[in-house]
């Protein structure tokens, strides 16, 4: 019962955070940056200002699908960010370029997260079936559930390593936006608020993953005894 209360609480919190993010993005998408630069302009300038010339800024379909791809050295901006001159677009573009700067400077948490990607990819592909089989066979083959827990633990670890990566990228973004004159006294706090709202989604995701991991551990220990 205690787990379900926590699970439902995290689910509600996740919805609230997601709703808040959508609301903030919509609000700040209506406020232009003082110099009228689009998300693409902001991204390209931030890359140049940090001495990065081998990363391309491209447009990608979807909404809030923005990401940095270290494999092909691209900053991928959603259409609503790429072509927009809003403070929300500037904040998101700078955040994604923050990841490019992390990559260029060999930021340790990013390197650790990148190293985990193949492991997490493998775990995610088989984890659900291993956990399901482990719960069905808990009394005869508990090692299967233990293996599933280990797989799930890698995804939980990945979620928590993601936190400093995302927070640091946002810190780099807002600092550069201010120093480069993209934001001013009226828009700086709005950029910070937009990125803070996005960061909360990663915090909730990490907590949800941890709660689920503890649930499987509780099942394993309880059934085993």
C-alpha positions as a Markdown table, in Angstrom:
| # | Residue | x | y | z |
|---|---|---|---|---|
| 1 | Unk | 0.0 | 0.0 | 0.0 |
| 2 | Unk | 2.8 | 2.4 | 0.9 |
| 3 | Unk | 4.4 | 1.8 | -2.5 |
| 4 | Unk | 1.2 | 2.5 | -4.4 |
| 5 | Unk | 0.8 | 5.7 | -2.5 |
| 6 | Unk | 4.3 | 6.8 | -3.5 |
| 7 | Unk | 3.8 | 5.6 | -7.0 |
| 8 | Unk | 0.5 | 7.5 | -7.5 |
| 9 | Unk | 2.1 | 10.5 | -5.8 |
| 10 | Unk | 5.0 | 10.5 | -8.2 |
| 11 | Unk | 2.7 | 10.0 | -11.2 |
| 12 | Unk | 0.6 | 13.0 | -10.1 |
| 13 | Unk | 3.8 | 15.0 | -9.6 |
| 14 | Unk | 5.1 | 14.0 | -13.0 |
| 15 | Unk | 1.9 | 15.2 | -14.6 |
| 16 | Unk | 2.0 | 18.5 | -12.7 |
| 17 | Unk | 5.6 | 19.1 | -13.7 |
| 18 | Unk | 4.9 | 18.3 | -17.3 |
| 19 | Unk | 1.9 | 20.6 | -17.3 |
| 20 | Unk | 3.9 | 23.4 | -15.7 |
| 21 | Unk | 6.7 | 22.9 | -18.4 |
| 22 | Unk | 4.2 | 23.1 | -21.2 |
| 23 | Unk | 2.6 | 26.2 | -19.6 |
| 24 | Unk | 5.9 | 28.0 | -19.1 |
| 25 | Unk | 7.1 | 27.2 | -22.6 |
| 26 | Unk | 3.8 | 28.5 | -24.0 |
| 27 | Unk | 4.0 | 31.7 | -21.9 |
| 28 | Unk | 7.7 | 32.5 | -22.7 |
| 29 | Unk | 7.2 | 31.6 | -26.3 |
| 30 | Unk | 5.2 | 34.8 | -26.6 |
| 31 | Unk | 8.0 | 37.0 | -25.3 |
| 32 | Unk | 10.7 | 37.9 | -27.8 |
| 33 | Unk | 14.4 | 38.3 | -27.0 |
| 34 | Unk | 15.6 | 42.0 | -27.1 |
| 35 | Unk | 17.8 | 41.5 | -30.2 |
| 36 | Unk | 15.3 | 39.3 | -32.2 |
| 37 | Unk | 17.7 | 36.3 | -32.6 |
| 38 | Unk | 16.0 | 33.0 | -33.4 |
| 39 | Unk | 16.8 | 29.7 | -31.7 |
| 40 | Unk | 19.1 | 28.9 | -34.6 |
| 41 | Unk | 20.9 | 32.2 | -34.3 |
| 42 | Unk | 21.4 | 31.8 | -30.6 |
| 43 | Unk | 22.7 | 28.2 | -30.9 |
| 44 | Unk | 25.2 | 29.1 | -33.6 |
| 45 | Unk | 26.5 | 32.1 | -31.7 |
| 46 | Unk | 26.9 | 30.2 | -28.5 |
| 47 | Unk | 28.8 | 27.5 | -30.3 |
| 48 | Unk | 31.1 | 30.1 | -32.0 |
| 49 | Unk | 31.6 | 32.0 | -28.7 |
| 50 | Unk | 32.8 | 28.7 | -27.1 |
| 51 | Unk | 35.2 | 27.9 | -30.0 |
| 52 | Unk | 33.1 | 25.0 | -31.3 |
| 53 | Unk | 33.0 | 24.9 | -35.1 |
| 54 | Unk | 32.4 | 21.2 | -35.9 |
| 55 | Unk | 28.8 | 21.1 | -34.6 |
| 56 | Unk | 25.9 | 21.8 | -36.9 |
| 57 | Unk | 22.6 | 23.3 | -35.8 |
| 58 | Unk | 19.6 | 21.6 | -37.6 |
| 59 | Unk | 15.8 | 21.6 | -37.3 |
| 60 | Unk | 14.0 | 18.4 | -36.1 |
| 61 | Unk | 10.3 | 17.7 | -36.2 |
| 62 | Unk | 8.1 | 17.6 | -33.2 |
| 63 | Unk | 7.5 | 19.7 | -30.1 |
| 64 | Unk | 10.1 | 19.9 | -27.3 |
| 65 | Unk | 12.2 | 17.3 | -29.2 |
| 66 | Unk | 15.3 | 19.4 | -28.8 |
| 67 | Unk | 18.6 | 17.5 | -28.1 |
| 68 | Unk | 22.3 | 17.4 | -28.7 |
| 69 | Unk | 23.6 | 14.4 | -30.6 |
| 70 | Unk | 27.3 | 13.8 | -29.7 |
| 71 | Unk | 27.5 | 11.0 | -32.3 |
| 72 | Unk | 27.1 | 13.2 | -35.4 |
| 73 | Unk | 27.9 | 16.5 | -33.7 |
| 74 | Unk | 24.5 | 18.2 | -34.2 |
| 75 | Unk | 22.3 | 20.4 | -32.1 |
| 76 | Unk | 18.8 | 19.4 | -33.0 |
| 77 | Unk | 16.2 | 22.1 | -32.4 |
| 78 | Unk | 12.4 | 21.5 | -32.7 |
| 79 | Unk | 10.7 | 23.7 | -35.3 |
| 80 | Unk | 9.1 | 25.9 | -32.6 |
| 81 | Unk | 12.6 | 26.6 | -31.2 |
| 82 | Unk | 14.6 | 26.7 | -34.4 |
| 83 | Unk | 12.6 | 29.5 | -36.1 |
| 84 | Unk | 11.4 | 31.4 | -33.0 |
| 85 | Unk | 12.9 | 34.5 | -31.6 |
| 86 | Unk | 11.3 | 34.0 | -28.1 |
| 87 | Unk | 13.0 | 33.8 | -24.8 |
| 88 | Unk | 11.8 | 30.2 | -24.5 |
| 89 | Unk | 13.5 | 29.3 | -27.8 |
| 90 | Unk | 16.7 | 31.1 | -26.8 |
| 91 | Unk | 16.8 | 29.3 | -23.4 |
| 92 | Unk | 16.3 | 25.9 | -25.0 |
| 93 | Unk | 18.8 | 26.5 | -27.8 |
| 94 | Unk | 21.4 | 27.6 | -25.3 |
| 95 | Unk | 20.7 | 24.6 | -23.1 |
| 96 | Unk | 21.3 | 22.2 | -25.9 |
| 97 | Unk | 24.5 | 24.0 | -26.9 |
| 98 | Unk | 25.5 | 23.7 | -23.2 |
| 99 | Unk | 25.7 | 19.9 | -23.9 |
| 100 | Unk | 27.9 | 20.6 | -26.9 |
| 101 | Unk | 30.2 | 22.6 | -24.7 |
| 102 | Unk | 30.2 | 19.8 | -22.1 |
| 103 | Unk | 31.2 | 17.4 | -24.9 |
| 104 | Unk | 34.0 | 19.7 | -26.1 |
| 105 | Unk | 35.4 | 20.2 | -22.6 |
| 106 | Unk | 35.1 | 16.5 | -21.6 |
| 107 | Unk | 32.7 | 17.2 | -18.8 |
| 108 | Unk | 32.9 | 14.1 | -16.5 |
| 109 | Unk | 29.2 | 13.4 | -15.8 |
| 110 | Unk | 28.5 | 13.6 | -19.5 |
| 111 | Unk | 31.3 | 11.2 | -20.3 |
| 112 | Unk | 29.9 | 8.8 | -17.7 |
| 113 | Unk | 26.4 | 9.1 | -19.1 |
| 114 | Unk | 27.6 | 8.5 | -22.6 |
| 115 | Unk | 29.5 | 5.4 | -21.4 |
| 116 | Unk | 26.3 | 4.0 | -20.0 |
| 117 | Unk | 24.2 | 4.5 | -23.1 |
| 118 | Unk | 25.0 | 1.1 | -24.7 |
| 119 | Unk | 24.4 | -0.7 | -21.4 |
| 120 | Unk | 21.1 | 1.2 | -20.8 |
| 121 | Unk | 20.0 | 0.5 | -24.3 |
| 122 | Unk | 20.6 | -3.2 | -23.9 |
| 123 | Unk | 18.9 | -3.2 | -20.5 |
| 124 | Unk | 15.9 | -1.4 | -21.8 |
| 125 | Unk | 15.4 | -3.9 | -24.6 |
| 126 | Unk | 15.1 | -6.9 | -22.4 |
| 127 | Unk | 14.4 | -5.5 | -18.9 |
| 128 | Unk | 10.6 | -5.7 | -19.0 |
| 129 | Unk | 10.5 | -9.4 | -20.0 |
| 130 | Unk | 13.2 | -10.4 | -17.5 |
| 131 | Unk | 11.4 | -8.7 | -14.7 |
| 132 | Unk | 8.0 | -10.2 | -15.7 |
| 133 | Unk | 9.6 | -13.7 | -15.9 |
| 134 | Unk | 11.4 | -13.1 | -12.7 |
| 135 | Unk | 8.2 | -12.2 | -10.8 |
| 136 | Unk | 6.4 | -15.3 | -12.3 |
| 137 | Unk | 9.3 | -17.6 | -11.3 |
| 138 | Unk | 10.2 | -15.9 | -8.1 |
| 139 | Unk | 9.7 | -19.1 | -6.0 |
| 140 | Unk | 11.6 | -21.4 | -8.3 |
| 141 | Unk | 14.1 | -19.2 | -10.1 |
| 142 | Unk | 14.7 | -16.0 | -8.0 |
| 143 | Unk | 18.0 | -15.3 | -9.8 |
| 144 | Unk | 16.0 | -14.2 | -12.8 |
| 145 | Unk | 14.3 | -11.4 | -10.9 |
| 146 | Unk | 17.7 | -10.4 | -9.4 |
| 147 | Unk | 19.1 | -10.1 | -12.9 |
| 148 | Unk | 16.1 | -7.9 | -13.9 |
| 149 | Unk | 16.7 | -5.7 | -10.8 |
| 150 | Unk | 20.4 | -5.3 | -11.9 |
| 151 | Unk | 19.2 | -4.3 | -15.4 |
| 152 | Unk | 16.7 | -1.8 | -13.9 |
| 153 | Unk | 19.4 | -0.4 | -11.6 |
| 154 | Unk | 21.4 | 0.6 | -14.6 |
| 155 | Unk | 18.5 | 2.7 | -15.9 |
| 156 | Unk | 18.0 | 4.3 | -12.5 |
| 157 | Unk | 21.7 | 5.1 | -12.3 |
| 158 | Unk | 21.5 | 6.7 | -15.8 |
| 159 | Unk | 18.6 | 8.8 | -14.6 |
| 160 | Unk | 20.5 | 10.2 | -11.6 |
| 161 | Unk | 23.7 | 10.8 | -13.7 |
| 162 | Unk | 21.5 | 12.7 | -16.1 |
| 163 | Unk | 20.6 | 15.2 | -13.4 |
| 164 | Unk | 24.0 | 17.0 | -13.0 |
| 165 | Unk | 24.4 | 16.9 | -16.8 |
| 166 | Unk | 21.1 | 18.7 | -17.4 |
| 167 | Unk | 21.6 | 21.1 | -14.5 |
| 168 | Unk | 25.1 | 22.0 | -15.6 |
| 169 | Unk | 23.9 | 22.6 | -19.2 |
| 170 | Unk | 21.3 | 25.0 | -18.0 |
| 171 | Unk | 23.8 | 26.8 | -15.8 |
| 172 | Unk | 26.1 | 27.2 | -18.8 |
| 173 | Unk | 23.1 | 28.4 | -20.9 |
| 174 | Unk | 21.8 | 31.1 | -18.6 |
| 175 | Unk | 25.4 | 32.4 | -17.8 |
| 176 | Unk | 26.1 | 32.7 | -21.5 |
| 177 | Unk | 22.7 | 34.2 | -22.4 |
| 178 | Unk | 23.4 | 37.0 | -19.9 |
| 179 | Unk | 27.1 | 37.5 | -20.8 |
| 180 | Unk | 26.3 | 37.6 | -24.5 |
| 181 | Unk | 23.5 | 40.1 | -24.1 |
| 182 | Unk | 20.8 | 37.8 | -25.4 |
| 183 | Unk | 18.8 | 38.3 | -22.2 |
| 184 | Unk | 18.5 | 41.5 | -20.2 |
| 185 | Unk | 17.1 | 42.5 | -16.8 |
| 186 | Unk | 13.6 | 41.8 | -17.9 |
| 187 | Unk | 14.1 | 38.5 | -19.6 |
| 188 | Unk | 16.9 | 36.8 | -17.7 |
| 189 | Unk | 14.7 | 35.5 | -14.9 |
| 190 | Unk | 12.3 | 34.1 | -17.5 |
| 191 | Unk | 15.0 | 32.1 | -19.2 |
| 192 | Unk | 16.1 | 30.7 | -15.8 |
| 193 | Unk | 12.4 | 29.8 | -14.9 |
| 194 | Unk | 11.9 | 28.0 | -18.3 |
| 195 | Unk | 15.1 | 25.9 | -17.8 |
| 196 | Unk | 14.3 | 25.2 | -14.2 |
| 197 | Unk | 10.9 | 23.9 | -15.2 |
| 198 | Unk | 12.5 | 21.6 | -17.7 |
| 199 | Unk | 15.0 | 20.3 | -15.0 |
| 200 | Unk | 12.2 | 19.3 | -12.7 |
| 201 | Unk | 11.1 | 16.7 | -15.3 |
| 202 | Unk | 14.4 | 14.9 | -14.9 |
| 203 | Unk | 14.2 | 15.0 | -11.1 |
| 204 | Unk | 10.8 | 13.5 | -11.1 |
| 205 | Unk | 11.8 | 10.8 | -13.6 |
| 206 | Unk | 14.8 | 9.9 | -11.4 |
| 207 | Unk | 12.7 | 9.6 | -8.3 |
| 208 | Unk | 10.1 | 7.5 | -10.1 |
| 209 | Unk | 12.8 | 5.2 | -11.4 |
| 210 | Unk | 14.3 | 4.9 | -7.9 |
| 211 | Unk | 10.8 | 4.1 | -6.4 |
| 212 | Unk | 10.2 | 1.4 | -8.9 |
| 213 | Unk | 13.6 | -0.1 | -8.3 |
| 214 | Unk | 13.0 | -0.2 | -4.6 |
| 215 | Unk | 9.6 | -1.9 | -5.3 |
| 216 | Unk | 11.3 | -4.7 | -7.2 |
| 217 | Unk | 13.9 | -5.1 | -4.5 |
| 218 | Unk | 11.2 | -5.3 | -1.9 |
| 219 | Unk | 9.4 | -8.1 | -3.9 |
| 220 | Unk | 12.7 | -10.0 | -4.3 |
| 221 | Unk | 13.6 | -9.8 | -0.6 |
| 222 | Unk | 10.1 | -10.5 | 0.6 |
| 223 | Unk | 9.3 | -13.5 | -1.6 |
| 224 | Unk | 12.7 | -15.0 | -1.1 |
| 225 | Unk | 12.2 | -15.1 | 2.6 |
